[in-house]
Amino acid sequence: MALDAVCLTAVLEELRKTLVGGKIDKIYQPSREEILLAVRGAGENVKLLLSASPNGPRLHLTREVRENPAQPPMFCMLLRKHLTGGRILALEQPHLERIVLIRMETIDELGDRVPRTLVLEAMGRRANLILLDAEERILDCVRRVEGDVTTGQRAVMPGMFYRLPEPKPGLPPLLDRELEFRSGGESRGESLEEKLERLRRIVETDHGFLPYLLVRDGKAVDFTFLPILQYGPGTESRRRESFSQLLDEFYAGRAASEKVGQRGQELQKAVKRLRERVARRVGQQEIEREATKDRERKRELGDLITSNLYALQKGMRSARLTDYYDPEGREVEVPLDPLLTPQQNAARYYKEYNKAKTAEVVLQEQIEKGRRELEYLDSVLEAVSLAEGERDLLEIRQELTDTGYLRRAAKDSARMKTASKPMEFRSTAGLRISVGKNNTQNDKLTTKLAGKGDLWLHTQKIHGSHVILWTEGQVPDARSVEEAAVLAAWFSQGREGKKVPVDYTPVRYVKKPAGARPGMVVYTTYQTAYVDPDGDLAKRLRVK
């Protein structure tokens, strides 16, 4: 969610205790929409993050390390010129608006003390950071807006006097729903003032604004300043020490997830392009193979010419000959090359016959090779969908580089020293279950780590993860085998199906053919279980 106006009030209440009176030592701009102020306060040095990102406009203290560009952007240079060495006097917020005015006192080029104001407009896609001079004239901003008279869009440009956006006071949907839930529907239809009074009483009862992270299925989904009851037991309200810690944790996790998601999409697109290229090649080869199937007719025409050499001569473009291969003995028009003798025309047809015969064998081998490539690339696409972090994606990219599908970038000349780890689960009976997230992990699990007596599971004729049920030298119980089979079905392309076939066999019966691509194995002496994929089971058995 975005930082709403009420939650922003709570954040500012906390920040004032640390920032007011603090001195700005350094200023950085890690990205186009983020400013980092190093503030020396009473007894501690802190870093204040101001973000005008449309996906998460906010301000809070941060401990996250951000990489700065080699050359500071112009806006950063301007802030350094006007704000370095300045003191923070106040943090102001217009009533129920997602706007913060950081009032400061700094020293200008003449050595005079002058006021400056840094404005954060945390308003979704219109978020902005604006620097104002003593007369509240705009010196510059992160996002310049020319304005539009027809739509009433406010202009934000250097040289203009700053004016606040049109006020749009209101409660965010999360709080509106929470009030309605807690009041049993009584708050529905109440005025904003009445709802705010309800909210004030709740906050007082809960001993003030307190930072809560909302967690569902182990993932942070939202944050606010009071426990949220409307979602029931499925969503947990976890208390945090401070709003800065809360926001740092929430947005850092989301940023990492978005980064992984973006890189995963890029890798997925690259693999899909590779797959399409292979699929086109296989399709063309299949067309060419079909064209070789009329080769017998080439041989027959050569025979017809040979048996009629006495009636043919050089220079003829065609000849009408009796086709003794036709059950009815009808005549056929045989095309001839006028530049060739009859014997040479017959030899040409025999040559085309032999060429087509050889081509069919070669094309069939190439088609089978292409189909194996398609299967491999499908397995890579499945691995990308299972990637949980950047290291998983790097490992998949490394695999594609090693197999020759991607070029090795100059900065990636060295292989990764540490590989990511397979997913780990525990069966109800306590047996360990490992699930590979990519072909490299699948190979390592099956051919190097697992013992010959451990159980290997994989969906039948469906791309998916290698699953190892570690038997610890014992015969595994039926429930553990079933749970491992469900995991194999869930972490496969068959997860949306019903009664997915999963083959299982001791690892001793699983072999990797010489020269096979990563993740490709053959196996014998197996049994098959038919299971329904179950994501809830995967969550329940997962070892955190």
N, C-alpha and C positions, 0 to 999 in steps of 0.2 A: 504494500500500500504506500501511498504518498504520506508525507508528514502533514497531518491535519492541523487546523488552527488551534484546537484545544490542546492537543499533544505538544504543539510548538510552545504553548504557554508554559507547560510543565518543563520542557527542555530549557527554556530561557530562565526559568526560576532557578534551576540547578546551575546553569552556566554563569549566572551573575556572581555567584559566590566565589568562583575561581577567576573569572576574566576581568571584572570591573576593577580598575586600578592597575591592571597588568600592562606591561610594556611590550610592544611588538619588536622582536629582535630580527626575525628573518621572514621572508615571504617567498613562497614557491607556487608554481602552477604546473602540477603533474600532468594535467590534461586540459583540453580546451575549456571545459566547463567546471573545473575544480580549482580552488585556491586553498593553500595551506598556510596558516599564520602560526609562526612559532612565537608563543607569548610567554614572557617571564613574569609570573604572578607572585603572589605572597607565599614564599616558601617552596614553590615548585614551578618547573617549566613544563608547559603543555603545548600541544599542537591542535589548533582549531581548524577543522575542515569545513569549508563552505562549498556546497555543490549546487550548481544550477543545471544539473542533468535532468532532462525531462522524465527519465525513468526513476529518479530518486532525489529530488531537490531537498536539501536539508543542511543543518549545521550541527556539529557536535565535536567533542574532543575525540581524538583518535590515537590509537597506538599502531595502526597499520602502517607498514613501510611502503611508500609509493616511490616509484622511479621517476625522476625528473628529467625533462629533455635537456640535451646538451646546450641548446640555445634557448634562453627564457623567452616566452612569447611577449609581444608588445604590451599586452594588458598587465602582465606580471611586472615588467619593467616600470610601467606607470605607477602601479601600486607601491613598488619599492621606493620610487622617487617621493611619493606623497605620504606614505604611512610608516616607513621604517623609523623606529625610534619613538613613534607616537604612543600615547596612552589611551586605553579604552575607558571611556567615561560612563557609558550606559548602553544597555541593550533594550531597545524599545520595540513594541509590537502594537500596531493599530488593532483595535478591538475586533476579535474574531476573524482576523485576516492572516493569511500565510505569508506574512512579510516581517522582516527583521531589519531594523535600522541600527547599525553599530556606530554609535557616536564616539568620535575620537578627537584628541587634541594632539597636534603635531607641530613641527617646526618647519617653516618654509625656507627658501633660499636666502632670505634676508635675516634669518634668525628670529623671526617673530613667531609667536604661538598662534596657530590658526586652527579652526575646526575643520574636520573632514568627516564624511559619513560614507560608510560602505553599506549598501542596501542589498539584502538577499530577498528576492521575490520567489518564494518556493511554490510556484503555481503551475505545477505539471508541465505541459509542453511549452508554456510561456515563461518558464523559470528564467531568472536573469540575475546577474551580479552587476551592480551599478556603483560607480564611485562619484561622489558629489563634492563640490567645493564649498567654501564658506557661505556662499549665497544659494546653496542647493542647486547649483547649475551642474549638469552632467559633464564630467570630465571624460569618461568613456565607460563602456559596458562590455560584458561578454557577448551579448546578443543584441545587435543593433536592429531596431524596428522603425521602419519609415512611417508607419501609421497609415490608416485608410479612413477617409472622411465618410465614405459610404457605409462602411461596416462599424464605424465608431472605434476602430482599433487605435489605441494610444501610441503615439510616437515616442521612441526612446532612442535619442541620438545625441552625440557630443555637442555641447553648446546650448542645448535646450534646458529650460528649467524643469526640474523633476516634479512630477505630480503623481500622487498615488493612483493606482487603478480604481475603477468604480467598485465600491464595496459590494461584496456578495456574501453577507453573513449567513451562516447556516451550520447545521451539525453534519458531520460526515455520516454516510450511510451506516457504518459499523456502530457508531454510538446511537444513532436514531433507532436502529433495530434492537440494540441492547436495552435502551430505555423502555421500548415497547414490550420487550420480553419480560423485564423485571417488574413492570407495572401491570402485567397481565392485559396489555392493550389499552390501558387508560391514557397513555401519553399520545396515542394516535389522535391527531387533530389539534393538539395543544399548540400554543404559540411558541416561538423560539425562546422568549423570556421564561415561559413556564417550563420548557424542557431544560433550559440552563439551570433553573432553580432545582429541578429534580437531580440533575447531574451534580450540582454543588453539594447537595445533601449526601449523595452516594460517595463522593470523594471525601467528604468530612468523616463519614462513617468508616471509610477504609484508611483513615489517618493520612489523607493528602494524596497528592499525585505520586504514584509508584510505578516504576517501569516493569512492564510485563511483555514477555515474548510469547506469541501464540504458536504452538507446535502441533502439527498434525502428521501422523504417520512418520514421526521422527524428523520432519522438516519444518523449518521456521516459515510460517505463512503470513504472519502479520505481527504488529506490535501496537501497544496502546498504554494507557496510564492507569488502568483498573482491570481487575479480573473480568474476563468475558465469559458469561454463562450461557449465552444463546445457542452455542454449538453443542452443548452437552459434553459427555465424557470423551467424545472422539477428538476434541481439541483441548490441549492442555495450556493453561496460563502459567508460564514459568517466570518467577520473579528474578530480576537482575539487580545488581548493586547500584547502577546509575543509568540514566537515560543515554549517556554517551556510550557506555558499554553495550547497552541494548542496541543502539543504532549502528555502532561499529560492527557488532556481531551479525546483525540482520543483513546489512548491506554488503558486508564483506563476503558473507556466504552466498548472497544472491549474485554479487559480481562474479565470484568464482564460478557459480553455476552457469551464469550467462556466458562467461568466457569459454567454459567447456562446451556449452551448447553451441556456441557460434563456431568454435573450432571443429566440433563434431560435425556440424552441418557442412563446413568447408571440406572436411575429409570425406564425408559421405558423397558430396557432389563429385569430388575427384574420382572416387571409386566407381560411382555410377557412370561417369564419362568413360572410364576404362572398360567397364562392363559393356556399355553400348557399342564401343569400338570393336570389342571381341565378338559381340553378338552379330554385328553387321558382317564381320569377316566370315563367321561361321555360316550365316545366311547365304552369302555369295558362294561359298564353297559348296553348300548343299545344292544350289542352282546348277553349278558347274558339274557336280556329281550326277545330277539328274540328266544332264546333257550327254553324259558318257554312256547312258543306258541304250542308246540306239546304235552302239558300235557294231553289233552283229550285222546290221544292214550294210555297214561299210564293207565288211568282209564279203557279204553276198554280192554286192555290186562289183567288187574286184573279181569274184569268181565268174560273174556273167560276162565281164569284159574279156577275161582270159579264155573262156570257152567260145568266144566269137571274134578272136583276133583276125581270122581270115576275112571277115566282113567289115573290118574297121580300118581306118587309115588316119594318118596325122592331119590335123587341120579341122577335124570334125568337132562341132561344139556339143553334140549329143548324139545318142544312138537309141533307136527303139528296138529293144531286145526282148525275147521271150524269157519270162521270169520263171524258171523251173523250181524256184522256192515257193511259188504261189501254187496252192493246191489246185487251182483252176487253170494254171498255165497261161495267165494273161500276160500281155506285153507291158513293159515298163520303160519309161523314158529315163535313160541314164546320162546325167551331165558329164561332159568331157572337157578337158583343157585342150584347146586347139594347138597350143604350142608344144604339147607332149605327144609322143607316139602312143599307140594303143597299149603297148607293154608298160610304158611309164605311167599311163593313167591307171592301169590296174595296180601297179606298185604304189601309187599315191593313195588309193583306197585302202590297201593293206596296211600302209604306214599309219593312216588315220585311225584304223581299227586298233593297231597295237598301241598307239599313243593313248587312245581313249581307255584301253584296258589297263595300262599302267597308271593313267591319271586317276582312275576310279580308286585304285588301291591307295595312292598317295593322298587323294582328297579325303578318303575315309579315315586315314590316320590323322590328317590335320583336323578334321571335324571332331574326332574323338578327343584330340588334344584341346581343341577350343572349348568343347563341352566341359572338360575337366577344369579349364581356366574359369569358365562361368561359374561352376560349382565353388571353386576357391574364392572368387570375388564375392559370391553370395555369402559365403561364410565370413568374409571380412566385413561386409555390410552389417551382418548380424552382430559381429564383435563391436562395431562402432556404436550400435544401439545399446550395448551393455556397458560401454565405457562410463566410469564413475568419476573420473578426474583427468586432469591434463596428462598425467603420467601414462594412463591407459592409452590415450590417443597418441602420445609420442611413441609408445611401444608398437602400436598398429602401424604408424607411419614408418617406423624403423623396419618392420616386417616387409612392408611394401617396397621399401628401398632395397632391402636385401634380396628380394625376389625379382628386382629389376623393373617393377611397375612405376616407381617414382625415382626421380633423380635425387642424388644426395646433395643437399645444400651445403655451401661452403662452411657455414657456421655449425653444421651437423656432421662434420667430418669424423668426429669421435663418436663411438657407440655409447649408448646410455650405460652408465656403470651400475645403476641399481634398477632392477626391473620391478614393475608393480606386482602385487600379490593377487592370487585367485580369491574369489569370494569364499568365505568360510561359514559353515552352518553346523548345527548340532541336532542330530535326530532326537526324537522324544526319549529314546533309550540311552542317549548320551554319546552315540557314535559320531565321529567327525565326518563331515561331508565337504568336499572341496569342489568348486565350480570354476572352470576356466573362463576368463572374460575375453580372450582373443586366441588366435591360433598358436602364438608363441607359448602362452600359458598352457594351452591344451596339450601341446607336444611335451612340455616339461613335466606336467602332471602325469601324463600317461606313460611316457617312455623313460623318465628319469627318477621321479619321486615315488610313484606308487609301487608297492610290492606286488609280486606275482599273484599273491592270494587276495589282494584287495579287489573290490568290485568296481568295474568300469561300466558306465551307463551313458547312452546317447540315443537321441530320437532316431527312429528308423527312417532312413531316406529323407530326413528333414535336417536342414542346417541348424546347428545348435552347439552348446557348450559340451566339452568333455566333463563328466561328473565322476568323481572318485569317492566311493564309500569305503573309508578306512576300517577294515575288519579287525585289526589288531590281533590277527592270527586265529580269530574265532569265526564260527558260522554266524553271519549277521541275522538278526531277527527280521521277520517278515515286514514289520511296521517300518523299520529303518530303510529296508529296500524300497518299500512303497514311497516313503517320503523322498528318498534320493531320486526315484523315478519321476515324481511330481516336479522336483526341482529341475531335472533334465528337460521336462516338457515345458516348464515355465520359461527357462532360459534358452528358448529355441524359437524358430519361425512358426512353430505350431501352437504358440501360447494362446491363440484365440480359438483353438479347436476344442473338440470334445473327444474323449477316448483316444488320446494321442499314443501311438505305439512307441514304446521305449525299449530298446534292446539292452540287456545287461549280461555281463560275463566276467569271469576273473581276468585280471590284467594279463595273465600268461597267454591268453588266446588273442590278444590284440597286438598287431604288428604294424610297423611303418615300412612300406615298400621303399626300396632304394630310389632316391631321386624324387620322392613324393613331396609335394608342396607342404608348407606348415599346416598342421592340424589334420592332415589326411592320413587315415589308417585303414587297415582291413582287419576283420575279426571273424572268428568261427566259434562253434559250440556255444551258442548263446540262447537265452530265453527272452521272451517279449512280454512286457507288462503294458496294459492299456489303462492310462490314467487321465484324469481331468487336470489340466494346469491350474495351479492355485497360488495367486500372488500373496494372499494372506498367510499361507503356510510359509512362503519364502521369507516374509517379514518376521514371522514368529520364530523361525528357526535360525535366523541370521545372527551370527556372532558379531557384535559391534566392536 
